[in-house]
């Protein structure tokens, strides 16, 4: 009996809110109520229709973009892909092993909520050591080299150095459990849905320069031992990311 319960808990997972929304939109496309090449209702309209917040709608649309079911055109809206019926047919085919049992990405807005709890505490703990860290400085230097956010390679470098910089702050605490938790978050920030929303929300070069400056403020507060400032800068940075990629 215990083994059966373990097997059940290993396979059962409640759907995240954005997954429920994406399935509703997927069902509307499948039923022909949202036709290929047609424009979807706005994020605000979809949020009201499904009784959820806009972050869940944005995440759902990002997931559907990653599947190739919809495309978003800046300053125009989100449209059903012309080949959406074919995409759906492939996704529901019996021999489609790629979709069989695949785990969904974590909700980026939920990840940011967890980061708001954890990362200020990490910054405070790291500031107690007042030590510079060559690897954190390496990631900062990588972020500062960014000149063209539209370039896919530079965007990938930015995403990687950003998430690993935050992971490295946990390393600076010297606490193995905090490092493990920070690694889980860093892995979440490497998922396709996170990168999709981040790329869509942070596309302005001036915004990137602001992000780099915020990372620098966090780091300098830590290495000078100013725990209050380090925690404050982390909180402000995460709030800015929330506004950019998951606006309410």
Residue frames as qw, qx, qy, qz and C-alpha x, y, z in Angstrom:
[[0.000, 0.885, 0.466, 0.000, 0.00, 0.00, 0.00],
 [0.312, -0.785, 0.101, 0.526, 2.83, 2.41, 0.90],
 [0.407, -0.118, 0.596, 0.682, 4.48, 1.74, -2.46],
 [0.207, 0.633, 0.661, 0.347, 1.23, 2.52, -4.28],
 [0.139, -0.934, -0.240, 0.225, 0.91, 5.82, -2.39],
 [0.398, -0.571, 0.340, 0.632, 4.51, 6.72, -3.31],
 [0.363, 0.201, 0.683, 0.601, 3.86, 5.93, -6.97],
 [0.080, 0.821, 0.549, 0.138, 0.74, 8.10, -6.90],
 [0.241, -0.893, -0.046, 0.376, 2.50, 11.07, -5.28],
 [0.454, -0.332, 0.485, 0.670, 5.33, 10.80, -7.78],
 [0.245, 0.299, 0.688, 0.614, 3.01, 11.06, -10.76],
 [0.053, -0.831, -0.547, -0.088, 0.20, 13.33, -9.49],
 [0.313, -0.167, -0.084, 0.931, 0.78, 17.07, -9.70],
 [0.200, 0.790, 0.494, -0.304, -1.93, 19.74, -9.52],
 [0.484, 0.569, 0.295, 0.596, -1.91, 22.04, -12.52],
 [0.252, -0.300, -0.155, 0.907, -0.49, 25.50, -11.96],
 [0.313, 0.696, 0.371, -0.529, -2.86, 28.37, -12.73],
 [0.215, 0.613, -0.426, -0.630, -1.10, 29.29, -15.97],
 [0.067, -0.075, 0.957, 0.273, -1.35, 25.66, -17.13],
 [0.266, 0.522, 0.764, -0.271, -5.11, 25.72, -16.54],
 [0.276, 0.753, 0.039, -0.595, -5.40, 28.94, -18.55],
 [0.090, 0.466, -0.703, -0.529, -3.26, 27.63, -21.39],
 [0.172, 0.160, 0.968, 0.092, -5.40, 24.50, -21.56],
 [0.313, 0.671, 0.521, -0.425, -8.56, 26.61, -21.78],
 [0.251, 0.716, -0.282, -0.587, -7.09, 28.65, -24.64],
 [0.058, -0.257, 0.905, 0.334, -5.86, 25.45, -26.28],
 [0.291, 0.380, 0.867, -0.138, -9.37, 24.02, -26.05],
 [0.333, 0.752, 0.207, -0.530, -10.84, 27.16, -27.66],
 [0.161, 0.579, -0.605, -0.523, -8.39, 26.83, -30.56],
 [0.145, -0.032, 0.980, 0.135, -9.14, 23.13, -30.88],
 [0.310, 0.543, 0.729, -0.280, -12.88, 23.82, -30.95],
 [0.336, 0.444, 0.498, 0.664, -12.46, 26.45, -33.66],
 [0.143, -0.911, -0.373, 0.105, -13.60, 29.39, -31.55],
 [0.164, -0.826, 0.318, 0.435, -10.14, 30.97, -31.95],
 [0.851, 0.502, 0.145, 0.050, -9.33, 30.45, -35.63],
 [0.718, -0.067, 0.202, 0.663, -5.84, 30.35, -37.22],
 [0.314, 0.319, 0.175, 0.877, -4.47, 33.87, -37.85],
 [0.297, -0.802, -0.357, -0.376, -7.18, 35.40, -35.60],
 [0.101, 0.507, -0.447, 0.730, -6.30, 37.77, -32.78],
 [0.452, -0.371, -0.762, 0.280, -6.82, 36.56, -29.23],
 [0.301, -0.903, -0.241, -0.190, -8.59, 38.78, -26.71],
 [0.138, 0.749, -0.427, 0.487, -6.24, 41.04, -24.75],
 [0.393, 0.080, -0.792, 0.460, -4.50, 39.82, -21.60],
 [0.242, -0.038, 0.440, -0.864, -6.89, 41.88, -19.50],
 [0.715, 0.038, -0.196, -0.670, -9.92, 40.43, -21.30],
 [0.706, 0.081, -0.703, -0.016, -8.64, 36.86, -20.92],
 [0.160, 0.107, -0.723, 0.663, -7.92, 37.45, -17.23],
 [0.476, 0.004, 0.267, -0.838, -11.51, 38.61, -16.72],
 [0.751, 0.109, -0.440, -0.480, -12.89, 35.74, -18.83],
 [0.721, 0.036, -0.679, 0.130, -11.06, 33.04, -16.86],
 [0.607, -0.761, -0.089, -0.209, -11.16, 34.76, -13.46],
 [0.830, -0.203, -0.071, 0.515, -7.37, 34.87, -12.99],
 [0.216, -0.831, 0.110, 0.501, -4.67, 37.52, -12.73],
 [0.538, 0.801, -0.209, -0.161, -2.82, 38.93, -15.72],
 [0.148, -0.628, 0.760, 0.075, 0.48, 37.22, -14.74],
 [0.630, 0.041, 0.773, -0.065, -1.17, 33.80, -15.20],
 [0.664, 0.692, 0.236, -0.157, -2.49, 34.87, -18.61],
 [0.233, 0.848, -0.455, -0.139, 0.90, 36.16, -19.69],
 [0.351, -0.412, 0.841, 0.021, 2.53, 32.92, -18.57],
 [0.710, 0.315, 0.616, -0.133, -0.11, 30.87, -20.40],
 [0.569, 0.809, -0.026, -0.148, 0.48, 32.82, -23.61],
 [0.017, -0.749, 0.656, 0.092, 4.22, 32.38, -23.20],
 [0.552, -0.136, 0.822, -0.030, 3.77, 28.62, -22.87],
 [0.697, 0.563, 0.428, -0.119, 1.57, 28.56, -25.98],
 [0.319, 0.871, -0.331, -0.176, 4.20, 30.59, -27.84],
 [0.249, -0.537, 0.803, 0.070, 6.81, 28.01, -26.90],
 [0.631, 0.177, 0.753, -0.059, 4.51, 25.30, -28.29],
 [0.115, -0.048, 0.613, 0.780, 4.08, 27.23, -31.55],
 [0.095, 0.597, 0.797, 0.000, 0.33, 27.66, -31.08],
 [0.058, 0.958, 0.270, -0.073, 0.33, 31.46, -30.90],
 [0.559, 0.219, 0.005, 0.800, 2.58, 34.34, -31.93],
 [0.190, -0.842, -0.315, 0.395, 2.79, 37.75, -30.26],
 [0.453, 0.531, 0.193, 0.689, 3.38, 40.85, -32.34],
 [0.317, -0.328, -0.345, 0.820, 4.60, 43.82, -30.38],
 [0.162, 0.291, 0.077, -0.940, 2.07, 46.66, -30.19],
 [0.465, 0.024, -0.567, -0.679, -0.47, 44.50, -32.04],
 [0.786, -0.225, 0.256, -0.516, -1.45, 41.56, -29.85],
 [0.344, -0.251, 0.904, 0.033, -1.34, 37.77, -29.80],
 [0.678, 0.323, -0.286, -0.595, -2.55, 35.73, -32.77],
 [0.887, -0.034, 0.453, -0.087, -3.31, 32.06, -33.30],
 [0.225, -0.437, 0.708, 0.508, -0.61, 30.52, -35.48],
 [0.605, 0.358, -0.349, -0.620, -1.60, 29.65, -39.03],
 [0.576, 0.177, -0.792, -0.098, -0.52, 26.05, -38.47],
 [0.403, -0.339, 0.570, -0.630, -2.14, 25.72, -35.03],
 [0.914, 0.013, 0.043, -0.403, -4.34, 22.75, -36.10],
 [0.792, 0.360, -0.472, 0.140, -1.24, 20.82, -37.20],
 [0.082, 0.479, -0.651, 0.583, 0.56, 21.69, -33.95],
 [0.646, -0.228, 0.399, -0.609, -2.39, 20.41, -31.93],
 [0.939, 0.177, -0.178, -0.235, -2.64, 17.26, -34.02],
 [0.589, 0.421, -0.609, 0.323, 1.02, 16.46, -33.42],
 [0.160, -0.428, 0.598, -0.659, 0.70, 17.16, -29.70],
 [0.741, -0.101, 0.377, -0.546, -2.19, 14.72, -29.31],
 [0.732, 0.339, -0.550, -0.215, -0.78, 11.99, -31.54],
 [0.924, -0.372, 0.001, -0.090, -0.44, 8.64, -29.70],
 [0.881, 0.073, -0.070, 0.463, 3.20, 8.25, -30.70],
 [0.153, 0.832, -0.148, 0.513, 4.23, 11.74, -29.60],
 [0.767, -0.274, -0.425, 0.394, 6.73, 10.71, -26.94],
 [0.313, 0.290, -0.195, 0.883, 8.06, 14.24, -26.52],
 [0.365, -0.434, 0.018, -0.823, 4.79, 15.37, -24.90],
 [0.783, -0.315, -0.516, -0.147, 4.11, 12.19, -22.95],
 [0.734, -0.537, -0.302, 0.286, 4.50, 12.93, -19.23],
 [0.447, 0.401, -0.122, 0.790, 6.55, 16.06, -19.81],
 [0.339, -0.599, -0.478, 0.545, 6.79, 18.28, -16.75],
 [0.163, 0.903, 0.249, 0.309, 5.59, 21.85, -17.11],
 [0.372, 0.366, -0.292, 0.801, 7.87, 24.77, -16.33],
 [0.269, -0.518, -0.584, 0.565, 7.41, 26.49, -13.00],
 [0.082, 0.916, 0.362, 0.152, 5.36, 29.69, -12.99],
 [0.460, 0.367, -0.159, 0.792, 7.75, 32.67, -13.31],
 [0.301, -0.669, 0.028, -0.679, 5.51, 34.82, -11.08],
 [0.866, -0.484, -0.100, -0.078, 5.56, 32.11, -8.40],
 [0.795, 0.099, -0.172, 0.573, 9.34, 31.89, -8.76],
 [0.161, 0.556, -0.119, 0.807, 9.61, 35.64, -8.20],
 [0.616, -0.656, -0.051, -0.433, 7.44, 35.38, -5.08],
 [0.921, -0.289, -0.116, 0.233, 9.81, 32.75, -3.67],
 [0.596, 0.334, -0.125, 0.720, 12.81, 34.87, -4.61],
 [0.168, -0.717, 0.040, -0.675, 11.36, 37.80, -2.66],
 [0.807, -0.571, -0.009, -0.151, 11.29, 35.60, 0.43],
 [0.931, -0.144, 0.029, 0.334, 14.69, 33.99, 0.01],
 [0.647, 0.464, -0.014, 0.605, 17.08, 36.36, -1.73],
 [0.133, -0.850, 0.160, -0.484, 17.01, 39.33, 0.68],
 [0.802, -0.557, 0.210, -0.052, 17.95, 36.88, 3.44],
 [0.887, 0.158, 0.096, 0.424, 20.74, 35.50, 1.27],
 [0.335, 0.741, -0.074, 0.577, 22.05, 39.02, 0.65],
 [0.457, -0.801, 0.202, -0.330, 22.06, 39.75, 4.38],
 [0.917, -0.318, 0.205, 0.129, 23.87, 36.52, 5.17],
 [0.765, 0.389, 0.057, 0.510, 26.46, 37.13, 2.43],
 [0.076, 0.858, -0.106, 0.496, 27.03, 40.70, 3.66],
 [0.711, -0.686, 0.145, -0.057, 28.05, 39.34, 7.06],
 [0.886, -0.063, 0.185, 0.420, 31.17, 37.88, 5.41],
 [0.044, 0.941, -0.139, -0.306, 32.19, 41.12, 3.63],
 [0.528, -0.313, 0.649, 0.450, 34.23, 39.22, 1.02],
 [0.447, 0.549, -0.355, -0.611, 34.60, 39.77, -2.70],
 [0.777, 0.085, 0.623, -0.031, 33.87, 36.83, -4.99],
 [0.110, -0.374, 0.616, 0.685, 35.73, 36.40, -8.33],
 [0.151, 0.295, 0.887, 0.321, 32.94, 34.34, -9.92],
 [0.094, 0.795, 0.529, -0.283, 30.21, 36.84, -9.00],
 [0.040, -0.732, 0.200, 0.650, 32.40, 39.58, -10.45],
 [0.200, -0.093, 0.804, 0.553, 32.86, 37.49, -13.59],
 [0.158, 0.580, 0.791, 0.112, 29.09, 37.27, -14.09],
 [0.005, 0.849, 0.217, -0.482, 28.76, 41.01, -13.48],
 [0.138, -0.518, 0.492, 0.686, 31.44, 41.69, -16.09],
 [0.216, 0.208, 0.863, 0.406, 29.62, 39.44, -18.58],
 [0.119, 0.771, 0.611, -0.135, 26.38, 41.36, -18.07],
 [0.076, -0.813, 0.032, 0.576, 28.20, 44.65, -18.59],
 [0.263, -0.227, 0.667, 0.659, 29.43, 43.53, -22.04],
 [0.362, 0.557, 0.746, 0.042, 25.90, 43.41, -23.44],
 [0.036, -0.313, 0.208, 0.926, 25.44, 45.83, -26.35],
 [0.429, 0.056, -0.504, -0.747, 22.64, 44.32, -28.49],
 [0.503, -0.010, 0.696, -0.512, 19.68, 42.77, -26.67],
 [0.779, 0.395, -0.036, -0.485, 18.20, 41.73, -30.03],
 [0.431, 0.486, -0.757, -0.072, 21.15, 39.39, -30.66],
 [0.899, -0.250, -0.262, -0.245, 20.23, 35.84, -29.61],
 [0.747, 0.099, -0.472, 0.457, 23.74, 34.96, -28.39],
 [0.098, 0.339, -0.372, 0.858, 24.02, 38.10, -26.25],
 [0.645, -0.382, -0.035, -0.661, 20.53, 37.55, -24.88],
 [0.913, -0.147, -0.380, 0.012, 21.48, 33.99, -23.91],
 [0.523, 0.214, -0.464, 0.682, 24.67, 35.26, -22.25],
 [0.242, -0.416, 0.200, -0.853, 22.62, 37.79, -20.31],
 [0.818, -0.327, -0.182, -0.437, 20.11, 35.20, -19.11],
 [0.868, -0.029, -0.427, 0.253, 22.85, 32.83, -18.04],
 [0.378, 0.259, -0.417, 0.785, 25.05, 35.36, -16.26],
 [0.408, -0.458, 0.058, -0.788, 22.02, 36.89, -14.52],
 [0.873, -0.339, -0.201, -0.288, 20.71, 33.66, -13.03],
 [0.830, 0.017, -0.382, 0.406, 24.20, 32.43, -12.07],
 [0.123, 0.465, -0.311, 0.819, 25.04, 35.74, -10.42],
 [0.615, -0.470, 0.082, -0.627, 22.07, 35.34, -8.10],
 [0.952, -0.143, -0.270, 0.028, 23.08, 31.73, -7.42],
 [0.618, 0.295, -0.395, 0.613, 26.60, 32.89, -6.59],
 [0.248, -0.599, 0.238, -0.723, 25.32, 35.26, -3.91],
 [0.889, -0.374, -0.017, -0.263, 24.15, 32.16, -2.04],
 [0.857, 0.158, -0.294, 0.394, 27.62, 30.64, -2.44],
 [0.213, 0.558, -0.311, 0.739, 28.98, 33.79, -0.77],
 [0.635, -0.592, 0.090, -0.488, 26.97, 32.94, 2.37],
 [0.110, 0.418, -0.876, 0.213, 28.95, 29.74, 2.90],
 [0.603, 0.003, 0.597, -0.529, 25.69, 27.92, 3.71],
 [0.087, -0.085, 0.918, 0.377, 25.32, 24.67, 1.76],
 [0.231, 0.527, 0.804, -0.150, 21.52, 24.51, 2.15],
 [0.214, 0.782, 0.104, -0.576, 21.06, 28.07, 0.87],
 [0.019, 0.455, -0.679, -0.576, 23.26, 27.19, -2.10],
 [0.173, 0.189, 0.953, 0.165, 21.07, 24.16, -2.85],
 [0.237, 0.713, 0.567, -0.339, 17.90, 26.27, -2.70],
 [0.130, 0.750, -0.200, -0.617, 19.48, 28.95, -4.89],
 [0.109, -0.229, 0.842, 0.476, 20.50, 26.31, -7.41],
 [0.259, 0.475, 0.841, -0.031, 16.89, 25.16, -7.67],
 [0.210, 0.835, 0.235, -0.450, 15.84, 28.73, -8.42],
 [0.022, -0.600, 0.540, 0.590, 18.67, 29.14, -10.93],
 [0.219, 0.078, 0.924, 0.303, 17.48, 25.99, -12.70],
 [0.259, 0.693, 0.637, -0.218, 13.95, 27.39, -12.81],
 [0.119, 0.838, -0.075, -0.528, 15.31, 30.60, -14.37],
 [0.105, -0.371, 0.761, 0.521, 16.82, 28.44, -17.11],
 [0.432, 0.388, 0.813, -0.048, 13.44, 27.04, -18.16],
 [0.243, 0.297, 0.559, 0.735, 11.99, 28.04, -21.50],
 [0.132, -0.819, -0.528, -0.179, 8.93, 29.80, -20.07],
 [0.417, -0.749, -0.083, 0.508, 11.05, 32.02, -17.81],
 [0.388, -0.221, 0.404, 0.798, 13.33, 32.96, -20.71],
 [0.146, 0.541, 0.647, 0.518, 10.37, 33.60, -23.01],
 [0.207, -0.895, -0.395, 0.000, 8.73, 36.05, -20.60],
 [0.465, -0.649, 0.088, 0.596, 12.03, 37.69, -19.73],
 [0.382, 0.030, 0.513, 0.768, 12.99, 38.16, -23.38],
 [0.036, 0.669, 0.599, 0.438, 9.54, 39.56, -24.18],
 [0.326, -0.885, -0.327, 0.064, 9.45, 41.87, -21.17],
 [0.412, -0.760, 0.217, 0.453, 13.04, 43.10, -21.06],
 [0.723, 0.436, 0.365, 0.393, 13.90, 44.08, -24.61],
 [0.125, 0.978, -0.005, 0.170, 14.98, 47.69, -24.12],
 [0.685, 0.294, -0.352, 0.566, 18.80, 48.24, -23.96],
 [0.106, -0.586, 0.288, -0.750, 18.28, 51.04, -21.42],
 [0.820, -0.426, 0.024, -0.382, 16.38, 48.63, -19.20],
 [0.926, 0.048, -0.262, 0.269, 19.23, 46.14, -19.38],
 [0.366, 0.473, -0.356, 0.718, 21.71, 48.82, -18.30],
 [0.481, -0.557, 0.191, -0.650, 19.47, 49.57, -15.35],
 [0.961, -0.225, -0.114, -0.110, 19.43, 45.89, -14.42],
 [0.744, 0.268, -0.341, 0.508, 23.23, 45.75, -14.60],
 [0.006, 0.560, -0.320, 0.764, 23.45, 48.78, -12.30],
 [0.739, -0.465, 0.070, -0.482, 21.09, 47.12, -9.83],
 [0.959, -0.042, -0.228, 0.165, 23.20, 43.97, -9.77],
 [0.487, 0.423, -0.350, 0.679, 26.29, 46.09, -9.14],
 [0.334, -0.583, 0.225, -0.705, 24.57, 47.86, -6.22],
 [0.918, -0.321, -0.073, -0.219, 23.60, 44.52, -4.69],
 [0.871, 0.135, -0.277, 0.383, 27.12, 43.17, -4.97],
 [0.280, 0.503, -0.326, 0.750, 28.89, 46.28, -3.63],
 [0.553, -0.572, 0.140, -0.590, 26.53, 46.45, -0.64],
 [0.970, -0.203, -0.131, -0.014, 27.34, 42.82, 0.15],
 [0.779, 0.205, -0.261, 0.532, 31.12, 43.14, -0.09],
 [0.074, 0.520, -0.290, 0.800, 31.10, 46.30, 2.03],
 [0.238, -0.168, -0.846, 0.446, 29.04, 44.55, 4.68],
 [0.323, 0.035, 0.155, -0.933, 25.92, 46.72, 4.40],
 [0.108, 0.212, 0.971, -0.008, 23.28, 44.05, 4.99],
 [0.285, 0.622, 0.492, -0.538, 20.31, 46.44, 5.06],
 [0.292, 0.630, -0.306, -0.651, 21.27, 48.01, 1.73],
 [0.028, 0.203, -0.921, -0.332, 21.97, 44.62, 0.14],
 [0.191, 0.386, 0.886, -0.174, 18.54, 43.29, 1.13],
 [0.280, 0.692, 0.239, -0.621, 16.84, 46.51, 0.00],
 [0.208, 0.533, -0.539, -0.618, 18.53, 46.49, -3.42],
 [0.050, 0.021, 0.982, 0.183, 17.60, 42.83, -3.94],
 [0.243, 0.542, 0.720, -0.360, 13.95, 43.51, -3.09],
 [0.276, 0.706, -0.020, -0.652, 13.80, 46.51, -5.40],
 [0.096, 0.376, -0.769, -0.508, 15.41, 44.55, -8.24],
 [0.107, 0.209, 0.971, 0.049, 12.97, 41.64, -7.93],
 [0.271, 0.656, 0.489, -0.508, 10.02, 44.03, -7.80],
 [0.232, 0.619, -0.343, -0.667, 11.27, 45.60, -11.03],
 [0.029, 0.127, -0.931, -0.340, 11.52, 42.17, -12.70],
 [0.211, 0.441, 0.833, -0.259, 7.94, 41.47, -11.57],
 [0.296, 0.706, 0.169, -0.620, 6.71, 44.68, -13.18],
 [0.178, 0.547, -0.578, -0.579, 8.56, 43.91, -16.39],
 [0.216, 0.131, -0.917, -0.310, 7.70, 40.26, -16.98],
 [0.229, -0.414, -0.881, 0.015, 4.57, 39.64, -14.89],
 [0.122, -0.165, 0.126, -0.971, 2.60, 42.90, -14.56],
 [0.118, 0.379, 0.836, -0.379, -0.59, 42.78, -12.55]]
